[in-house]
Amino acid sequence: MKPCVSCTAAKAKQKNLPSHGEHVLSTESNGRVFLDLSTVKPPGHLNVRVNKPHWRIIVDERTQLKVSNFFERKNGVVEPTCELFYKWKEVVKIARMDGAGKNIKLKKRTDSVDWKLSIDYEITARNTPQQNHLAEIAFTIIGNRGRALMHHANVPEEIRYKLYREAFTTATHLDGLKVIAIDGEDETRYEHWCGKLPRFAKHLRTWGEAGTVKTITTKVSKVLDRGIQCMFVGCAMNHDGDVYRMWNPETDRVMISRDVIWLKRMSFENVRPEVEEVGPSIEEGATLDTEDGTADGTKVGADEGTKEGAKDGTKEGAEEGITFDTGDETEEGTADGAADGTKVGTDEGTKVGAKDGAKEGAEEGITFDTGDVTEEETVPTTTDGQQMRRGRTTRSGRSTYRPARLTDEMNCAELTFAEKN
């Protein structure tokens, strides 16, 4: 069936990618590398200029070792990348990248007579970053870690655009120290990649730490300072391990020196408000409405170290000096806050708050001191002054009353009916 042109134009969409690529994973370091370029741009409300905003990252497929560099212009990426590939020319076989103009220029440059690099290039399809996934993921990973370094160092927002290159480069170097397992061997990415650790691995410091650097001058007056306070922003590559990169905030330049006295603090002070845990305030003597109704580790209605509602060995609600209004005299230290050994609000042998099988709290004339104003139950009378008798109790617990005369007549009628039957 011939496809409809209108339907294809209206329903055009991107083709799904297979879950597994057709290429075979590289089994040697730099056998296949992933390359991409990103740009760092400041927001409009900040009047700052970003030096070398173009960030190039290269990722080795086997070890996922990353290399970060920054350039002033996009076209400036070509020659340094050719120099880097020339150092790896013995092992670099495949380079994967998108079809941007700078990458096409790079391909032509490496194939030229000037470099003669025999590299097979894999150009990804348009709008398909999944095919260059290692480079795309590397931007996210290194960017997150670089921002974390600057946040921990309390670097202000406007200063971050001056130091982001140092933070991202340091995050890239630290990622190479991650231990991974390849072919059953647990080693760092650097060791899998080149067989040894970098020299700075034994001289790591906290990024953003303050240190005093010796000033380099030929003649120093006897009354002037010999050093200046700087900020640690990374380790110097191609130097000994204890050579550091120190940023001078006064000149906005990076000094490379090993003559550093560390001040054991961060260069920027923390001006962010401290986050305090917000919880319910517990005043003295107050209790929380929790599952067990307790506060400060005590049980229901209890003081410190006592049992439920107790103090000094008494039980429920039997605090020292507090008694229940049961109609009898009570003493301190009796069980369940009651008098003469009986239970709360009960007569001898009866149930809680009950008398002769009646329901809780239904004893005539006995009330509980619960903090509410209660009144003793009164029996209503008729208009002629005759006392009424209690009848049945409703579901809500209320009692019904009938005149005594009517109750007697009903009892007689029931008796007469029973005798006839």
C-alpha positions as a Python dict, from the first residue, in 0.01 Angstrom:
ca = {
    (1, 'M'): (0, 0, 0),
    (2, 'K'): (137, 336, -99),
    (3, 'P'): (196, 565, 206),
    (4, 'C'): (-3, 885, 232),
    (5, 'V'): (216, 1195, 194),
    (6, 'S'): (-10, 1404, 416),
    (7, 'C'): (-9, 1143, 693),
    (8, 'T'): (368, 1107, 688),
    (9, 'A'): (411, 1485, 708),
    (10, 'A'): (167, 1513, 1000),
    (11, 'K'): (297, 1211, 1193),
    (12, 'A'): (674, 1241, 1136),
    (13, 'K'): (874, 1145, 1447),
    (14, 'Q'): (1221, 1037, 1546),
    (15, 'K'): (1311, 677, 1485),
    (16, 'N'): (1361, 463, 1793),
    (17, 'L'): (1715, 360, 1873),
    (18, 'P'): (1804, -4, 1941),
    (19, 'S'): (1877, -86, 2303),
    (20, 'H'): (2216, -233, 2207),
    (21, 'G'): (2449, -82, 1950),
    (22, 'E'): (2598, -279, 1666),
    (23, 'H'): (2957, -182, 1739),
    (24, 'V'): (3184, -399, 1953),
    (25, 'L'): (3314, -242, 2275),
    (26, 'S'): (3680, -154, 2272),
    (27, 'T'): (3908, -391, 2460),
    (28, 'E'): (4208, -156, 2481),
    (29, 'S'): (4254, 192, 2621),
    (30, 'N'): (4176, 468, 2370),
    (31, 'G'): (4060, 210, 2120),
    (32, 'R'): (3746, 422, 2083),
    (33, 'V'): (3704, 774, 2226),
    (34, 'F'): (3393, 991, 2247),
    (35, 'L'): (3434, 1364, 2185),
    (36, 'D'): (3197, 1656, 2229),
    (37, 'L'): (3196, 2030, 2295),
    (38, 'S'): (2982, 2240, 2530),
    (39, 'T'): (2959, 2612, 2604),
    (40, 'V'): (2931, 2787, 2942),
    (41, 'K'): (2721, 3105, 2933),
    (42, 'P'): (2650, 3337, 3229),
    (43, 'P'): (2295, 3460, 3301),
    (44, 'G'): (2188, 3800, 3177),
    (45, 'H'): (2168, 3967, 3518),
    (46, 'L'): (2541, 3912, 3580),
    (47, 'N'): (2773, 4151, 3403),
    (48, 'V'): (3066, 3910, 3383),
    (49, 'R'): (3284, 3784, 3101),
    (50, 'V'): (3361, 3414, 3079),
    (51, 'N'): (3714, 3334, 2969),
    (52, 'K'): (3748, 3025, 2750),
    (53, 'P'): (3380, 2931, 2761),
    (54, 'H'): (3405, 2633, 2521),
    (55, 'W'): (3451, 2306, 2710),
    (56, 'R'): (3583, 2005, 2519),
    (57, 'I'): (3563, 1664, 2679),
    (58, 'I'): (3707, 1332, 2556),
    (59, 'V'): (3606, 998, 2712),
    (60, 'D'): (3779, 664, 2670),
    (61, 'E'): (3526, 389, 2608),
    (62, 'R'): (3707, 108, 2795),
    (63, 'T'): (3803, 290, 3116),
    (64, 'Q'): (3571, 594, 3080),
    (65, 'L'): (3867, 814, 3171),
    (66, 'K'): (3783, 1176, 3093),
    (67, 'V'): (3995, 1465, 2967),
    (68, 'S'): (3867, 1824, 2995),
    (69, 'N'): (4006, 2132, 2822),
    (70, 'F'): (3873, 2485, 2768),
    (71, 'F'): (3912, 2712, 2466),
    (72, 'E'): (3834, 3070, 2371),
    (73, 'R'): (3687, 2985, 2029),
    (74, 'K'): (3529, 2673, 1886),
    (75, 'N'): (3774, 2661, 1599),
    (76, 'G'): (4053, 2667, 1855),
    (77, 'V'): (3966, 2309, 1948),
    (78, 'V'): (4105, 2158, 1628),
    (79, 'E'): (4481, 2193, 1667),
    (80, 'P'): (4504, 2098, 2038),
    (81, 'T'): (4291, 1790, 1968),
    (82, 'C'): (4523, 1688, 1686),
    (83, 'E'): (4820, 1723, 1920),
    (84, 'L'): (4644, 1507, 2180),
    (85, 'F'): (4558, 1239, 1926),
    (86, 'Y'): (4916, 1243, 1803),
    (87, 'K'): (5032, 1144, 2151),
    (88, 'W'): (4783, 856, 2141),
    (89, 'K'): (4840, 764, 1777),
    (90, 'E'): (4962, 413, 1865),
    (91, 'V'): (4628, 315, 2021),
    (92, 'V'): (4359, 558, 1900),
    (93, 'K'): (4162, 383, 1630),
    (94, 'I'): (3808, 523, 1641),
    (95, 'A'): (3678, 867, 1738),
    (96, 'R'): (3304, 922, 1772),
    (97, 'M'): (3155, 1273, 1755),
    (98, 'D'): (2861, 1462, 1610),
    (99, 'G'): (2851, 1627, 1268),
    (100, 'A'): (2920, 1984, 1379),
    (101, 'G'): (3139, 2201, 1159),
    (102, 'K'): (3432, 2203, 1403),
    (103, 'N'): (3433, 1823, 1410),
    (104, 'I'): (3430, 1796, 1032),
    (105, 'K'): (3723, 2037, 1027),
    (106, 'L'): (3899, 1821, 1285),
    (107, 'K'): (3852, 1514, 1068),
    (108, 'K'): (4001, 1688, 765),
    (109, 'R'): (4290, 1820, 973),
    (110, 'T'): (4387, 1481, 1117),
    (111, 'D'): (4374, 1324, 770),
    (112, 'S'): (4594, 1597, 620),
    (113, 'V'): (4960, 1554, 532),
    (114, 'D'): (5057, 1765, 833),
    (115, 'W'): (4934, 1508, 1086),
    (116, 'K'): (4866, 1185, 895),
    (117, 'L'): (4666, 1030, 1178),
    (118, 'S'): (4497, 705, 1074),
    (119, 'I'): (4181, 748, 1279),
    (120, 'D'): (3843, 610, 1181),
    (121, 'Y'): (3569, 864, 1261),
    (122, 'E'): (3213, 772, 1353),
    (123, 'I'): (2981, 1068, 1292),
    (124, 'T'): (2654, 1047, 1483),
    (125, 'A'): (2317, 1124, 1326),
    (126, 'R'): (2159, 1465, 1363),
    (127, 'N'): (1961, 1523, 1686),
    (128, 'T'): (2074, 1184, 1819),
    (129, 'P'): (2294, 1249, 2123),
    (130, 'Q'): (2230, 892, 2242),
    (131, 'Q'): (2492, 770, 1996),
    (132, 'N'): (2750, 994, 2168),
    (133, 'H'): (2625, 903, 2514),
    (134, 'L'): (2957, 878, 2701),
    (135, 'A'): (3051, 1237, 2620),
    (136, 'E'): (2702, 1368, 2695),
    (137, 'I'): (2689, 1190, 3032),
    (138, 'A'): (3040, 1311, 3115),
    (139, 'F'): (2928, 1674, 3088),
    (140, 'T'): (2655, 1610, 3345),
    (141, 'I'): (2875, 1414, 3586),
    (142, 'I'): (3172, 1651, 3582),
    (143, 'G'): (2945, 1957, 3588),
    (144, 'N'): (2763, 1832, 3897),
    (145, 'R'): (3085, 1757, 4080),
    (146, 'G'): (3241, 2088, 3983),
    (147, 'R'): (2941, 2280, 4115),
    (148, 'A'): (2958, 2078, 4436),
    (149, 'L'): (3322, 2181, 4480),
    (150, 'M'): (3236, 2549, 4440),
    (151, 'H'): (2936, 2522, 4669),
    (152, 'H'): (3140, 2355, 4942),
    (153, 'A'): (3404, 2628, 4903),
    (154, 'N'): (3133, 2900, 4945),
    (155, 'V'): (3231, 3063, 4615),
    (156, 'P'): (2996, 3355, 4527),
    (157, 'E'): (2800, 3334, 4204),
    (158, 'E'): (2991, 3606, 4021),
    (159, 'I'): (3326, 3445, 4117),
    (160, 'R'): (3218, 3102, 3994),
    (161, 'Y'): (3248, 3214, 3630),
    (162, 'K'): (3613, 3292, 3699),
    (163, 'L'): (3691, 2962, 3873),
    (164, 'Y'): (3460, 2713, 3702),
    (165, 'R'): (3741, 2592, 3471),
    (166, 'E'): (3960, 2507, 3768),
    (167, 'A'): (3671, 2332, 3947),
    (168, 'F'): (3568, 2126, 3642),
    (169, 'T'): (3929, 2032, 3567),
    (170, 'T'): (3983, 1918, 3927),
    (171, 'A'): (3659, 1717, 3916),
    (172, 'T'): (3785, 1549, 3597),
    (173, 'H'): (4116, 1456, 3762),
    (174, 'L'): (3941, 1319, 4070),
    (175, 'D'): (3710, 1110, 3852),
    (176, 'G'): (4021, 934, 3719),
    (177, 'L'): (4099, 816, 4074),
    (178, 'K'): (3775, 620, 4097),
    (179, 'V'): (3830, 246, 4141),
    (180, 'I'): (3653, 30, 3881),
    (181, 'A'): (3663, -337, 3791),
    (182, 'I'): (3782, -435, 3441),
    (183, 'D'): (3860, -797, 3354),
    (184, 'G'): (3839, -888, 3721),
    (185, 'E'): (4096, -628, 3834),
    (186, 'D'): (3999, -348, 4073),
    (187, 'E'): (4209, -42, 3993),
    (188, 'T'): (4164, 328, 3931),
    (189, 'R'): (4082, 458, 3585),
    (190, 'Y'): (4434, 598, 3554),
    (191, 'E'): (4588, 259, 3635),
    (192, 'H'): (4365, 81, 3383),
    (193, 'W'): (4446, 348, 3125),
    (194, 'C'): (4823, 395, 3157),
    (195, 'G'): (4930, 153, 3429),
    (196, 'K'): (5018, 405, 3702),
    (197, 'L'): (4873, 675, 3924),
    (198, 'P'): (4938, 1045, 3859),
    (199, 'R'): (5187, 1219, 4083),
    (200, 'F'): (4928, 1440, 4253),
    (201, 'A'): (4735, 1136, 4386),
    (202, 'K'): (4938, 1138, 4712),
    (203, 'H'): (4911, 1515, 4768),
    (204, 'L'): (4538, 1587, 4757),
    (205, 'R'): (4392, 1892, 4930),
    (206, 'T'): (4041, 2032, 4983),
    (207, 'W'): (3934, 2244, 4688),
    (208, 'G'): (3886, 2605, 4799),
    (209, 'E'): (4120, 2578, 5098),
    (210, 'A'): (4304, 2894, 5196),
    (211, 'G'): (4682, 2903, 5202),
    (212, 'T'): (4958, 3158, 5223),
    (213, 'V'): (5189, 3151, 4919),
    (214, 'K'): (5541, 3289, 4926),
    (215, 'T'): (5569, 3587, 4693),
    (216, 'I'): (5829, 3560, 4420),
    (217, 'T'): (6046, 3873, 4417),
    (218, 'T'): (6417, 3935, 4379),
    (219, 'K'): (6438, 4205, 4642),
    (220, 'V'): (6208, 4216, 4944),
    (221, 'S'): (6206, 4496, 5193),
    (222, 'K'): (6263, 4402, 5553),
    (223, 'V'): (5929, 4549, 5657),
    (224, 'L'): (5704, 4401, 5385),
    (225, 'D'): (5511, 4074, 5393),
    (226, 'R'): (5671, 3764, 5251),
    (227, 'G'): (5350, 3596, 5137),
    (228, 'I'): (4991, 3650, 5025),
    (229, 'Q'): (4673, 3458, 5098),
    (230, 'C'): (4545, 3255, 4801),
    (231, 'M'): (4290, 2985, 4730),
    (232, 'F'): (4371, 2626, 4628),
    (233, 'V'): (4207, 2549, 4292),
    (234, 'G'): (4388, 2234, 4177),
    (235, 'C'): (4708, 2041, 4135),
    (236, 'A'): (4963, 2144, 3875),
    (237, 'M'): (4999, 1886, 3599),
    (238, 'N'): (5341, 1797, 3457),
    (239, 'H'): (5495, 1896, 3792),
    (240, 'D'): (5582, 1715, 4110),
    (241, 'G'): (5287, 1599, 4321),
    (242, 'D'): (5319, 1872, 4586),
    (243, 'V'): (5298, 2162, 4339),
    (244, 'Y'): (4962, 2340, 4357),
    (245, 'R'): (4761, 2593, 4162),
    (246, 'M'): (4672, 2887, 4389),
    (247, 'W'): (4429, 3159, 4282),
    (248, 'N'): (4512, 3516, 4391),
    (249, 'P'): (4186, 3710, 4437),
    (250, 'E'): (4368, 4046, 4420),
    (251, 'T'): (4521, 3992, 4077),
    (252, 'D'): (4268, 3732, 3954),
    (253, 'R'): (4555, 3511, 3839),
    (254, 'V'): (4662, 3155, 3919),
    (255, 'M'): (5004, 3098, 4075),
    (256, 'I'): (5187, 2765, 4056),
    (257, 'S'): (5386, 2707, 4373),
    (258, 'R'): (5489, 2447, 4625),
    (259, 'D'): (5567, 2705, 4896),
    (260, 'V'): (5225, 2704, 5060),
    (261, 'I'): (5135, 2731, 5429),
    (262, 'W'): (4786, 2589, 5471),
    (263, 'L'): (4549, 2785, 5697),
    (264, 'K'): (4314, 2492, 5772),
    (265, 'R'): (4004, 2684, 5661),
    (266, 'M'): (3816, 2778, 5344),
    (267, 'S'): (3910, 3089, 5152),
    (268, 'F'): (3550, 3217, 5136),
    (269, 'E'): (3340, 3231, 5450),
    (270, 'N'): (3004, 3062, 5464),
    (271, 'V'): (2740, 3334, 5434),
    (272, 'R'): (2450, 3096, 5372),
    (273, 'P'): (2200, 3067, 5658),
    (274, 'E'): (2232, 2746, 5852),
    (275, 'V'): (1950, 2499, 5805),
    (276, 'E'): (1797, 2410, 6138),
    (277, 'E'): (1570, 2116, 6199),
    (278, 'V'): (1219, 2237, 6268),
    (279, 'G'): (1018, 2033, 6517),
    (280, 'P'): (744, 2076, 6775),
    (281, 'S'): (848, 2276, 7078),
    (282, 'I'): (797, 2094, 7407),
    (283, 'E'): (737, 2318, 7701),
    (284, 'E'): (803, 2208, 8054),
    (285, 'G'): (521, 1984, 8173),
    (286, 'A'): (366, 1951, 7826),
    (287, 'T'): (309, 1621, 7648),
    (288, 'L'): (303, 1532, 7280),
    (289, 'D'): (4, 1374, 7112),
    (290, 'T'): (202, 1074, 6982),
    (291, 'E'): (104, 712, 6937),
    (292, 'D'): (176, 639, 7299),
    (293, 'G'): (90, 993, 7409),
    (294, 'T'): (431, 1058, 7558),
    (295, 'A'): (697, 1326, 7544),
    (296, 'D'): (1066, 1325, 7644),
    (297, 'G'): (1072, 944, 7676),
    (298, 'T'): (809, 922, 7952),
    (299, 'K'): (489, 722, 7930),
    (300, 'V'): (130, 838, 7911),
    (301, 'G'): (68, 1126, 8151),
    (302, 'A'): (379, 1038, 8349),
    (303, 'D'): (662, 1231, 8509),
    (304, 'E'): (1024, 1133, 8444),
    (305, 'G'): (1103, 772, 8539),
    (306, 'T'): (747, 680, 8646),
    (307, 'K'): (492, 447, 8489),
    (308, 'E'): (163, 528, 8319),
    (309, 'G'): (15, 839, 8477),
    (310, 'A'): (216, 769, 8792),
    (311, 'K'): (463, 939, 9021),
    (312, 'D'): (659, 790, 9312),
    (313, 'G'): (529, 436, 9251),
    (314, 'T'): (156, 510, 9213),
    (315, 'K'): (-37, 388, 8908),
    (316, 'E'): (-273, 545, 8655),
    (317, 'G'): (-339, 912, 8723),
    (318, 'A'): (-220, 874, 9084),
    (319, 'E'): (17, 1172, 9106),
    (320, 'E'): (127, 1281, 9450),
    (321, 'G'): (-147, 1487, 9607),
    (322, 'I'): (-400, 1413, 9333),
    (323, 'T'): (-698, 1191, 9418),
    (324, 'F'): (-1020, 1080, 9254),
    (325, 'D'): (-1353, 1199, 9384),
    (326, 'T'): (-1501, 854, 9455),
    (327, 'G'): (-1706, 953, 9755),
    (328, 'D'): (-1458, 783, 9992),
    (329, 'E'): (-1142, 912, 10149),
    (330, 'T'): (-828, 820, 9954),
    (331, 'E'): (-465, 798, 10050),
    (332, 'E'): (-141, 851, 9855),
    (333, 'G'): (28, 546, 9707),
    (334, 'T'): (-284, 330, 9664),
    (335, 'A'): (-335, 128, 9349),
    (336, 'D'): (-503, 292, 9047),
    (337, 'G'): (-558, 621, 9233),
    (338, 'A'): (-844, 465, 9432),
    (339, 'A'): (-925, 433, 9804),
    (340, 'D'): (-915, 117, 10019),
    (341, 'G'): (-753, -99, 9747),
    (342, 'T'): (-1048, -87, 9510),
    (343, 'K'): (-1018, 9, 9143),
    (344, 'V'): (-1072, 353, 8995),
    (345, 'G'): (-1417, 486, 9081),
    (346, 'T'): (-1550, 144, 9178),
    (347, 'D'): (-1703, -20, 9481),
    (348, 'E'): (-1556, -340, 9616),
    (349, 'G'): (-1565, -626, 9365),
    (350, 'T'): (-1737, -430, 9091),
    (351, 'K'): (-1599, -336, 8750),
    (352, 'V'): (-1420, -16, 8649),
    (353, 'G'): (-1643, 282, 8718),
    (354, 'A'): (-1942, 48, 8756),
    (355, 'K'): (-2173, -78, 9027),
    (356, 'D'): (-2367, -407, 9020),
    (357, 'G'): (-2298, -471, 8650),
    (358, 'A'): (-2395, -123, 8532),
    (359, 'K'): (-2187, 44, 8260),
    (360, 'E'): (-1870, 242, 8318),
    (361, 'G'): (-1921, 557, 8513),
    (362, 'A'): (-2285, 474, 8575),
    (363, 'E'): (-2271, 456, 8953),
    (364, 'E'): (-2509, 685, 9124),
    (365, 'G'): (-2346, 957, 9320),
    (366, 'I'): (-1988, 877, 9218),
    (367, 'T'): (-1810, 1113, 8980),
    (368, 'F'): (-1455, 1143, 8848),
    (369, 'D'): (-1246, 1453, 8880),
    (370, 'T'): (-1157, 1480, 8508),
    (371, 'G'): (-1120, 1855, 8496),
    (372, 'D'): (-1470, 1909, 8358),
    (373, 'V'): (-1762, 2034, 8563),
    (374, 'T'): (-1990, 1737, 8630),
    (375, 'E'): (-2316, 1709, 8814),
    (376, 'E'): (-2475, 1418, 8997),
    (377, 'E'): (-2765, 1258, 8818),
    (378, 'T'): (-3101, 1386, 8947),
    (379, 'V'): (-3430, 1203, 8918),
    (380, 'P'): (-3705, 1418, 8760),
    (381, 'T'): (-4048, 1462, 8922),
    (382, 'T'): (-4398, 1515, 8784),
    (383, 'T'): (-4600, 1836, 8810),
    (384, 'D'): (-4773, 1713, 9124),
    (385, 'G'): (-4438, 1643, 9294),
    (386, 'Q'): (-4433, 1264, 9249),
    (387, 'Q'): (-4093, 1111, 9176),
    (388, 'M'): (-4050, 938, 8840),
    (389, 'R'): (-3897, 597, 8789),
    (390, 'R'): (-3612, 512, 8554),
    (391, 'G'): (-3700, 316, 8242),
    (392, 'R'): (-3489, 184, 7961),
    (393, 'T'): (-3156, 327, 7847),
    (394, 'T'): (-3123, 444, 7485),
    (395, 'R'): (-2831, 360, 7252),
    (396, 'S'): (-2675, 696, 7319),
    (397, 'G'): (-2663, 614, 7691),
    (398, 'R'): (-2946, 839, 7802),
    (399, 'S'): (-3202, 709, 8054),
    (400, 'T'): (-3578, 739, 8011),
    (401, 'Y'): (-3825, 804, 8296),
    (402, 'R'): (-4192, 730, 8353),
    (403, 'P'): (-4427, 840, 8630),
    (404, 'A'): (-4436, 588, 8915),
    (405, 'R'): (-4815, 544, 8882),
    (406, 'L'): (-4789, 462, 8510),
    (407, 'T'): (-4510, 215, 8576),
    (408, 'D'): (-4715, 35, 8843),
    (409, 'E'): (-5015, 10, 8610),
    (410, 'M'): (-4796, -135, 8333),
    (411, 'N'): (-4653, -392, 8572),
    (412, 'C'): (-5005, -494, 8683),
    (413, 'A'): (-5118, -527, 8324),
    (414, 'E'): (-4825, -746, 8239),
    (415, 'L'): (-4892, -963, 8546),
    (416, 'T'): (-5262, -1000, 8458),
    (417, 'F'): (-5174, -1095, 8100),
    (418, 'A'): (-4928, -1357, 8222),
    (419, 'E'): (-5188, -1512, 8458),
    (420, 'K'): (-5447, -1542, 8179),
    (421, 'N'): (-5202, -1719, 7952),
}
